[in-house]
Amino acid sequence: MKKERVSILEHELVPKHEIVGEEKVAELLDAYKIKKEQLTKIKLSDPVIKEIKAEVDDVVRITRRSRIAGKSLSYRLVIE
Amino acid sequence: MGLKLVARGKEEVMEKLRDVELELEEEIAEQIKEDFLPVELTVTSEEMSELFTEEAYAEDIALMLGKAEEGEIKQGDIELKVNKSGLPDKIKVELKKKLRAVRIELSWEKLDAILSKVVAKYEKAKVDPREAVGIVAAQSIGEPGTQMTMRTFHYAGVGAIYITLGLPRIIEIVDARKKLSTPTMTIKLLEEYASERNKAEELAMKIQETHISDIGNIKASTEDKSVWLSLNEKELEKRHMKRAEVKAKMEDIGADVQIDEMEDGQLRIHKEGIESFHELSKLEKDVSKKLIEGIEGIKRVLARRESGGEYVLYTVGSELKRLKNQKIEGVDFKRTTTNNIAEIAEVLGIEAARNAIIEEMINTLNEQGLDVDARHITLIADAMTMDGEVKQIGRHGIAGEKASVLSRAAFEVTVDNLLEAAVHGETDELKGVTENVIVGQPIKLGTGAVELVVGK
């Protein structure tokens, strides 16, 4: 019997998370004229963060499947 | 089910190809057919739908048809133009569909006019800056909430699994409770298991917790200071278990426990050093509580056929983490969910919890025949999850105590709040709405949030 590792990243409730490069973060913050701390947060202990191996202070881009817009982008700052 | 999807996928491909054929020389169309058709044979329906997303399709078509020649609008032009418009995906898809239908009547001027009008309408429909969206959301959920039944239960299927619904459920979600009154999982199965009743029910038995007390009679005997277990053949058969398996699984009840099988099939469980009746009854308890199969905490599992013909398991009790770790064959974990949002946050992360809050709330409202715009619910889910953990919306909102003294005093126990603030020498910054209403200043919301100076 083949037992595959169950990856939570493939779960239908989990949207795509990806770490954003520093330049892109600067662009983003500039576009909205905000500071990093004003982004929504995601904890380091979050199972998805562990899976994609993001670190504190990283910004994660989340590609949501939205009922309203079809597809929407969101960003979270990784915190302790 | 899979077959159907493939068939539909093929139809779509053919339809798209027909559109393309109108535009192209026959031999090119033949070439495309050759390029496309092998895909249908080797790719699963899921991959297929991914291959033919609106964007991928648009790019392909644009590539194949090239740019327009002299004023004529081609399929690819519509795709490219709409894609560049900066509208949300959902509107883009709808717009493209409608434009494609009238393509022949379009001119460049008309296409541009339509696009700019749609963009203008979209911009107008956006919420105004500084609008109090939270209040609007609260009202939009609050009003239909008054029409909700105070106590409604609903059961899934004949076997009657009760699920809290209606107002109590909404309160449960918003309160971010960890202990639900009716926790339940919806376990989806892999195709092979989902299509057959027997296999689904067998799996249900495997997931449901089974203790020794469920499959046999236990008797404590003071004569030989042992516990006697006679297994119930019927129950064993129902669960596809063998005597030897049960015996093997019982070995780890305790280190110095000895299990002997008698000639009549009874099992004698003996432990060294049992002297008192108390110790004997403790051993009896350990034996009866020993988990033989299933997931601890899943009290009942019910297989039910869904409208799509797929068997789905519903459980009493929710243990998503244990289900994930046990990796039971046949369970499609990717599509398995629970109504316990705290569990989802723990196992699948904050974003999954956000999705679960939205889905659960919309489903609960729809169940009662209420239609609340997803935007309001999304806002609530966003607010609850923005700090990386699921926060409850309590009596004082999400943030907890308010910063303003006047605002607090206006809410409850006026004198106490004022006195307390006076003792500590608190300052009120007059930043919130309530404070400013009290002192008679314009509130900092909507048009009140901006100050205008007339330029000369």
HADDOCK unambig.tbl for C-alpha pairs under 7 A between the chains (distance, minus, plus):
assign (segid A and resid 8 and name CA) (segid B and resid 348 and name CA) 6.03 0.50 0.50
assign (segid A and resid 10 and name CA) (segid B and resid 334 and name CA) 6.06 0.50 0.50
assign (segid A and resid 11 and name CA) (segid B and resid 334 and name CA) 4.02 0.50 0.50
assign (segid A and resid 11 and name CA) (segid B and resid 335 and name CA) 6.28 0.50 0.50
assign (segid A and resid 12 and name CA) (segid B and resid 334 and name CA) 5.80 0.50 0.50
assign (segid A and resid 12 and name CA) (segid B and resid 335 and name CA) 5.79 0.50 0.50
assign (segid A and resid 13 and name CA) (segid B and resid 352 and name CA) 4.85 0.50 0.50
assign (segid A and resid 13 and name CA) (segid B and resid 355 and name CA) 6.29 0.50 0.50
assign (segid A and resid 14 and name CA) (segid B and resid 348 and name CA) 6.76 0.50 0.50
assign (segid A and resid 14 and name CA) (segid B and resid 351 and name CA) 6.31 0.50 0.50
assign (segid A and resid 14 and name CA) (segid B and resid 352 and name CA) 4.79 0.50 0.50
assign (segid A and resid 15 and name CA) (segid B and resid 351 and name CA) 6.95 0.50 0.50
assign (segid A and resid 40 and name CA) (segid B and resid 386 and name CA) 4.96 0.50 0.50
assign (segid A and resid 40 and name CA) (segid B and resid 387 and name CA) 6.10 0.50 0.50
assign (segid A and resid 41 and name CA) (segid B and resid 386 and name CA) 5.87 0.50 0.50
assign (segid A and resid 41 and name CA) (segid B and resid 387 and name CA) 4.86 0.50 0.50
assign (segid A and resid 41 and name CA) (segid B and resid 388 and name CA) 4.90 0.50 0.50
assign (segid A and resid 42 and name CA) (segid B and resid 387 and name CA) 6.62 0.50 0.50
assign (segid A and resid 42 and name CA) (segid B and resid 388 and name CA) 4.09 0.50 0.50
assign (segid A and resid 43 and name CA) (segid B and resid 388 and name CA) 5.34 0.50 0.50
assign (segid A and resid 46 and name CA) (segid B and resid 349 and name CA) 5.22 0.50 0.50
assign (segid A and resid 46 and name CA) (segid B and resid 350 and name CA) 6.87 0.50 0.50
assign (segid A and resid 47 and name CA) (segid B and resid 347 and name CA) 6.40 0.50 0.50
assign (segid A and resid 47 and name CA) (segid B and resid 348 and name CA) 6.00 0.50 0.50
assign (segid A and resid 47 and name CA) (segid B and resid 349 and name CA) 5.32 0.50 0.50
assign (segid A and resid 48 and name CA) (segid B and resid 348 and name CA) 6.75 0.50 0.50
assign (segid A and resid 48 and name CA) (segid B and resid 349 and name CA) 5.81 0.50 0.50
assign (segid A and resid 68 and name CA) (segid B and resid 374 and name CA) 6.91 0.50 0.50
assign (segid A and resid 69 and name CA) (segid B and resid 88 and name CA) 5.22 0.50 0.50
assign (segid A and resid 69 and name CA) (segid B and resid 89 and name CA) 5.89 0.50 0.50
assign (segid A and resid 69 and name CA) (segid B and resid 90 and name CA) 5.28 0.50 0.50
assign (segid A and resid 70 and name CA) (segid B and resid 88 and name CA) 6.97 0.50 0.50
assign (segid A and resid 70 and name CA) (segid B and resid 89 and name CA) 5.26 0.50 0.50
assign (segid A and resid 70 and name CA) (segid B and resid 90 and name CA) 4.70 0.50 0.50
assign (segid A and resid 71 and name CA) (segid B and resid 89 and name CA) 6.05 0.50 0.50
